[in-house]
Each structure stands twice: as structure tokens, then as C-alpha cells.
Amino acid sequence: MEWEITKDELLSLDHSACQRLAQRLRKKKISVVRTYSAADPPDGRTIVVFSECLKHKSQFRIKEKVSLVQLLPSALL
């Protein structure tokens, strides 16, 4: 496993594995990650933005709120 974390760890109430993953992602200057969401189990997803890793003048904007099921191919869900 590339990032050495399981889905169960991502969804756990113990955030230590997620915090270690976040440290590794920041060290690699990764700015955005799509991952499982503990707030929407079992297969909900969320987007994590590491703002300190964004490049100068980077930006993102939420244009409208829609279900991820509407936006993403089923193979990605």
C-alpha cells in the first residue's frame, strides 16, 4: 500500500493514522486529496485541501452543490 493506511483507519474515530498520512502528504507538497469520509460512511468521499501546499495564486471555487454521484463516474466511487 503506497500510503500505508487502510480504509478502516481513514474512517476510524482515532485520527492518529490520518494525521500521520497528512504529514507525509504535506512533505510531498501534495495540495489536494480525495479520500473516504467518516461523516458519510460506508463509502462517502471528501476532498481535503492542504492550503499551505497550494501554489501562489492557486484558487478553487465551489460553483454549485451537487452529489458526487452526479459528478463522478461510478468506477471512481
C-alpha positions as CSV (number, residue, x, y, z in Angstrom):
1,M,0.0,0.0,0.0
2,E,1.6,3.3,-1.2
3,W,0.4,5.5,1.7
4,E,0.4,2.8,4.4
5,I,-3.2,3.4,5.6
6,T,-6.4,1.3,5.3
7,K,-9.9,2.4,4.7
8,D,-10.8,1.3,8.2
9,E,-8.1,3.7,9.6
10,L,-9.4,6.5,7.5
11,L,-12.9,6.0,8.9
12,S,-11.7,5.4,12.5
13,L,-12.5,7.7,15.4
14,D,-8.8,7.5,16.2
15,H,-7.3,10.2,14.0
16,S,-3.6,9.3,14.5
17,A,-3.3,7.3,11.2
18,C,-4.9,10.2,9.3
19,Q,-2.6,12.7,11.0
20,R,0.5,10.7,10.0
21,L,-0.8,10.5,6.4
22,A,-1.4,14.2,6.4
23,Q,2.2,14.8,7.5
24,R,3.5,12.6,4.7
25,L,1.3,14.3,2.1
26,R,2.4,17.8,3.2
27,K,6.1,16.7,3.0
28,K,5.5,15.7,-0.6
29,K,3.8,19.0,-1.3
30,I,0.5,17.3,-2.3
31,S,-2.2,20.0,-2.1
32,V,-5.5,18.1,-2.6
33,V,-6.6,14.5,-1.8
34,R,-9.9,12.8,-2.4
35,T,-10.5,10.2,0.4
36,Y,-13.2,8.4,2.3
37,S,-15.3,10.4,4.7
38,A,-16.0,9.3,8.2
39,A,-19.0,11.7,8.2
40,D,-20.7,9.7,5.3
41,P,-19.9,6.0,5.8
42,P,-19.5,3.5,4.4
43,D,-18.4,4.8,1.0
44,G,-18.8,8.6,1.3
45,R,-16.0,10.7,0.0
46,T,-14.4,14.1,0.8
47,I,-11.9,16.4,-0.6
48,V,-9.0,17.5,1.7
49,V,-7.2,20.7,0.8
50,F,-3.8,21.4,2.3
51,S,-3.8,25.2,1.7
52,E,-0.2,25.6,2.8
53,C,0.8,23.4,-0.2
54,L,-1.1,25.3,-2.8
55,K,1.0,27.2,-5.3
56,H,1.0,31.0,-5.2
57,K,-2.3,32.4,-6.6
58,S,-3.9,29.0,-6.6
59,Q,-7.6,29.0,-6.1
60,F,-10.7,26.9,-6.1
61,R,-14.3,27.8,-6.2
62,I,-17.4,25.8,-5.5
63,K,-19.8,26.8,-8.2
64,E,-22.8,24.7,-7.1
65,K,-23.5,22.0,-4.6
66,V,-24.3,18.6,-6.3
67,S,-24.0,15.0,-5.3
68,L,-20.7,13.3,-6.1
69,V,-22.7,10.5,-7.6
70,Q,-23.8,13.0,-10.3
71,L,-20.3,14.3,-10.9
72,L,-18.1,11.2,-10.9
73,P,-18.1,8.0,-12.9
74,S,-19.2,5.0,-10.9
75,A,-15.7,3.5,-11.2
76,L,-14.3,6.3,-9.0
77,L,-17.0,6.0,-6.3
